[in-house]
Amino acid sequence: AVVSTQSTGKCGRKKVWLDPNEASEISNANSRQNIKKLIKDGLIIKKPQTVHSRARKYREDKKIDKHMYHELYVQSKGNIFKNKRVLMEHIHKKKSEAARAKALQEQADAQCRKNREARRMGRHTGQGKRKGTANARMPEKVLWMRRMRVLRRLLKKYREDKKIDKHMYHELYVQSKGNIFKNKRVLMEHIHKKVEEEEEEEEKPV
């Protein structure tokens, strides 16, 4: 039965536990099918693996993560640690260094968030903080593209809503490209004024 259990459970003789109270039933098992049934019923058990590695024990106790475990495993294989005490001291040192680095990173992140909030309020943006020309910091081309997109989007919306016809749309489109309108508000005022003038002309008696 032990030999069959070894091949079925894929383990050595020392890893097999047989229930002493069910010795007669276990001795009658003469096939793999019977052995599997006894394993399922809990009469035959595969003993758990004995842990000798301190690194594995530390990993299982969640004292080190899998990355540190692998690093220490390779170092142990390379004869870096003379004994268990040296390995434990090294682990404690690594953990304290990691905790310190994490605390410093959290402080840096908090300072970065604080500075970002201050910059939104207009702090830390004076002459001494600027590097590069104004055009390098915010290119004129980017500003132009943004403005054109806003104006053209507005013209397209007005045309779709029948607030302006296709002829006025084309005229205002070309004027926008020619830098006539400084921003969206100026363009809207111009459109309203032009529409009012056209309405007045239509109302005039012939």
Solvent accessible surface area in square Angstrom, and as a share of the most:
residue,aa,sasa,rsa
1,A,50,0.39
2,V,34,0.20
3,V,102,0.59
4,S,36,0.23
5,T,5,0.03
6,Q,46,0.20
7,S,57,0.36
8,T,30,0.17
9,G,25,0.24
10,K,174,0.74
11,C,25,0.15
12,G,39,0.37
13,R,154,0.56
14,K,182,0.77
15,K,59,0.25
16,V,16,0.09
17,W,98,0.34
18,L,59,0.29
19,D,23,0.12
20,P,98,0.62
21,N,133,0.68
22,E,59,0.27
23,A,61,0.48
24,S,83,0.53
25,E,85,0.38
26,I,8,0.04
27,S,85,0.55
28,N,112,0.57
29,A,12,0.09
30,N,134,0.69
31,S,47,0.30
32,R,135,0.49
33,Q,137,0.61
34,N,58,0.30
35,I,1,0.01
36,K,107,0.45
37,K,126,0.53
38,L,10,0.05
39,I,65,0.33
40,K,179,0.76
41,D,83,0.43
42,G,33,0.32
43,L,27,0.13
44,I,2,0.01
45,I,83,0.42
46,K,116,0.49
47,K,87,0.37
48,P,117,0.73
49,Q,129,0.57
50,T,85,0.50
51,V,54,0.31
52,H,153,0.68
53,S,37,0.24
54,R,81,0.30
55,A,6,0.05
56,R,62,0.23
57,K,76,0.32
58,Y,10,0.04
59,R,88,0.32
60,E,95,0.42
61,D,66,0.34
62,K,176,0.75
63,K,97,0.41
64,I,10,0.05
65,D,80,0.41
66,K,137,0.58
67,H,129,0.58
68,M,28,0.13
69,Y,29,0.11
70,H,119,0.53
71,E,67,0.30
72,L,0,0.00
73,Y,109,0.42
74,V,79,0.45
75,Q,50,0.22
76,S,52,0.34
77,K,171,0.72
78,G,50,0.48
79,N,132,0.68
80,I,109,0.55
81,F,24,0.10
82,K,166,0.70
83,N,67,0.34
84,K,106,0.45
85,R,138,0.50
86,V,42,0.24
87,L,19,0.09
88,M,55,0.24
89,E,92,0.41
90,H,52,0.23
91,I,0,0.00
92,H,98,0.44
93,K,129,0.55
94,K,55,0.23
95,K,77,0.33
96,S,66,0.43
97,E,90,0.40
98,A,55,0.43
99,A,63,0.49
100,R,165,0.60
101,A,59,0.46
102,K,134,0.57
103,A,46,0.36
104,L,91,0.45
105,Q,103,0.46
106,E,97,0.43
107,Q,120,0.53
108,A,54,0.42
109,D,59,0.31
110,A,46,0.36
111,Q,95,0.42
112,C,64,0.39
113,R,132,0.48
114,K,140,0.59
115,N,47,0.24
116,R,111,0.41
117,E,94,0.42
118,A,20,0.15
119,R,115,0.42
120,R,169,0.62
121,M,130,0.58
122,G,49,0.48
123,R,126,0.46
124,H,88,0.39
125,T,53,0.31
126,G,39,0.37
127,Q,145,0.65
128,G,81,0.78
129,K,122,0.52
130,R,111,0.41
131,K,180,0.76
132,G,59,0.56
133,T,94,0.55
134,A,86,0.66
135,N,79,0.41
136,A,71,0.55
137,R,119,0.43
138,M,78,0.35
139,P,52,0.33
140,E,122,0.55
141,K,147,0.62
142,V,50,0.29
143,L,89,0.44
144,W,91,0.32
145,M,69,0.31
146,R,131,0.48
147,R,64,0.23
148,M,7,0.03
149,R,136,0.50
150,V,55,0.31
151,L,1,0.00
152,R,79,0.29
153,R,152,0.56
154,L,14,0.07
155,L,0,0.00
156,K,104,0.44
157,K,113,0.48
158,Y,12,0.04
159,R,90,0.33
160,E,110,0.49
161,D,72,0.37
162,K,174,0.74
163,K,109,0.46
164,I,9,0.04
165,D,78,0.41
166,K,140,0.59
167,H,130,0.58
168,M,10,0.05
169,Y,35,0.13
170,H,116,0.52
171,E,71,0.32
172,L,0,0.00
173,Y,65,0.25
174,V,78,0.45
175,Q,53,0.24
176,S,0,0.00
177,K,127,0.54
178,G,50,0.49
179,N,88,0.45
180,I,109,0.55
181,F,4,0.02
182,K,139,0.59
183,N,51,0.26
184,K,92,0.39
185,R,137,0.50
186,V,43,0.25
187,L,0,0.00
188,M,62,0.28
189,E,95,0.42
190,H,61,0.27
191,I,1,0.01
192,H,88,0.39
193,K,128,0.54
194,K,49,0.21
195,V,39,0.23
196,E,103,0.46
197,E,83,0.37
198,E,77,0.34
199,E,89,0.40
200,E,104,0.47
201,E,117,0.53
202,E,141,0.63
203,E,141,0.63
204,K,134,0.57
205,P,127,0.80
206,V,201,1.15
